[in-house]
Amino acid sequence: MAARSTQIDPDPAALLSHAAARGMRAQVRAAPPVAVLFAPPSDPLDDRTRAALCDRLERLVRTSADRLAELAAARLDAAAEPALAARVRGEAGQVWDRLAAVPTLWDETLLAELLAETRLALLAAALPVRAPFNPDQPSLLARLAHSDDAMIAEAAKLLLLHGSGAEFATLQQLCWPIAAALRQNATDPEEIALLDRALISAVEQLRGQDNEAPAAARLARALRRDVATLPELIEQALADRRLELVVALIADAGGLGPRAVRDLVLERDPAPLCMLLRALDLPRETLARIGFALCEADPARDLDAFADLIDTVAAVPLQAAWRAVAAMALPAGYRTALLALGAEAGA
Amino acid sequence: MSSFDRYHQPASAMLDAEGRLRHAEPRLAGLNARAGGEPGQPIAVPAMAELVRISRRLGIDVARRILVADGEDDVELWVQVEPDGDGLRLTVGAWGLAGEGEGAHDDADAAELLALDADWRWEADGGLHLTYVSPAAGSRFGFDATDVLGRPLTWLFQLTDDGEGGFPMLGAMASQQPFEGQYATLRDTGRTVLLSGVPRTDAGGRFAGFNGAAHAVEPDAPETQPEPQGLPQNFGKRLREALRHPLDQIVAHADSISAQADGALLQDYADYAGDIASAGRHLMGLVNDLEDVQAVEDPDFAIAVESLDLADVTRRAAGLLAVRAERAGVTIDRPGAHETLAARGEFRRALQILVNLIGNAVRYSPPGATVWVRLEREGQIACVIVADQGKGIAPEDQARIFEKFERVDPSEQGGSGLGLYIARRLARAMGGDIVVDSALGEGARFVLTLPLEE
């Protein structure tokens, strides 16, 4: 079948190096400059994404500010400074406005990460809804939430509770800006000293608390039992529009970081994702379902190109497919530098 | 849930491997013809042809909502294409004029609107299990928000009717429209909430869950008194009354089509009709179960006890299950025609219990297995023992299986999780009981006991 509107060459060898190169570039491209966030609407971020990103950022900042304020206030209470403690708690509500007024405070890595999360969530929400095959049966996560395996049940419940992105762990890069915002209006040198001590200690505690892997990754790992059920799990998670879980399942199966897989899913060029799915030896039908769902969710994607690719990658031997995606398993900094130096993708 | 629109049944067509029309039901054939198509040619309606092409290309079932110009009208349809044997099946449903039907694209917006002034939000999947609850809701309203996730919606919300037997949420499932004004009591706390929600529908027109909102209500606001436990007043009865007629119709028509009563039919359609009839019966069975639960939990429930021949009841129950057993490759070894066992109970309820026990045994038996049904007498007690060669029930599950809505394996298909609960309550109401003796890997023996007739 002739290739369609993309430049993808259906020749497997060329496809392999193309996929590897694109795979590497997918993760690097994911980080836009800070200015984009606050730039005028003519920029690449469409209004919907921009609004969703700002929402997510605001919720993250507010939740994190509450958490940090509470931890600092607890320390101040313990230090017999109840007035200061109350003041810190009161300041939490102002943090968002203060930080939003100073864009230079925003860490580029943080914004890139949030943007990727936002785009994944929007893509998931646009996926076609599928009614359950058997209406007697609970959906995948509802079923797993009451699994006999405690790890599965706990991770599934967390994913249900937080999966829509309502709450998340504080990202490291926000801690200091928030602490600074909480302390901003203090003027008395003695109070400043007390506040600093409490806030610094609170930040350290907060950082220590958020070391757990996200719920989706934990669930994928706990479900890692039977290779034969991986296609079923992916298809059910896809049908339930749990894209975060689909990403985690693929990442876990391939021994890749979830962020890398997420970036591949967000990438409109289907070649890297197809190659990865092929490397996992997933059945053709699973690839087809993933392709259809993503293309229905994002009309800018080319379904025919995806269909062509499914046929092409089916002919690629597993080992070769693995080599093509091996670049994705490299640490991010190493990958970026290799790309910048024009090094071989390793296909 | 059914993929039927309330007013119109879907229409289907069979295509060959190249996507050319073999044959189609009249409404679909008409639509295709008006677009310039005919049998032996590809589908002429462009959006449908595109979906056919995609399904062929990918080799999977695909569905979409499309807008089609038919004469002077714009019609909104859902279309599904799936590989079927050596060809493709095209199914089209929810005929209506554009703007009349529910806009699936507005589901998310409608849900947002509804949730704006809500106290908290909830979501349920297509099987009505809770998939999201606002985390703060639990602490404010006295329940564990994490624990309720994954449970049936009715586990948390005990629905109360609107004073006239109506349940807005159920109506919404059937009509696929948003609902509000559904009163419910929260489990364990007795607090009243007012629920609203927007259904999610898939591209095939099927119910896929709710996005809902909950509002706290002053305790004295609803006029109906919710039941402290069990199902709301007459819930089962009203549900049955509401659904009985339409379901009977579906089953009757489907049976007659399946039996090809009006002339020869393509086997596909006859089989399809058989599936419809099956599903209709299954649904009716669930509705009957709910009504039974209502009955046995009514404090005034009483059974008219009479003399009966337990052997006769047992043979009848086995007979009713003969066809199902044969299909499953299972043999039912039942009491001989000469056996008798006089006991006291109500014939209809005893039959219902035995159909449940023997039916379970058949369902959980592997092909080639035998289900034994034996009669015993012990002192003043008459027993029926149903023994199977299935996988058995672990000791820790043996108490659970008699509870309401419990399944040992929640992923097993079919059934409402009410059968054994109802059966045991019926048995006890007749002065008897049901007990189980089993271990994993050693099958199960269920024993129904009733008072012996002197």
Interface residues (C-beta under 8 A of the other chain):
Chain A: A125 P128 V129 R130 A131 P132 N134 P135 D136 Q137 P138 S139 L141 A142 R143 L144 A145 H146 A156 K157 L160 L161 G163 S164 A166 E167 D240 R284 E285 A288 R289 G291 F292 E296 L303 D304 A307 I310
Chain B: M1 S3 I54 R57 L58 G59 I60 V62 A63 R64 A104 A108 D125 G126 G127 H129 L130 T131 Y132 V133 P135 A145 T146 L149 G150 R151 P152 R200 T201 D202 A203 G204 R206 F207 A208 G209 P410 S411 Q413 G414 G415 S416
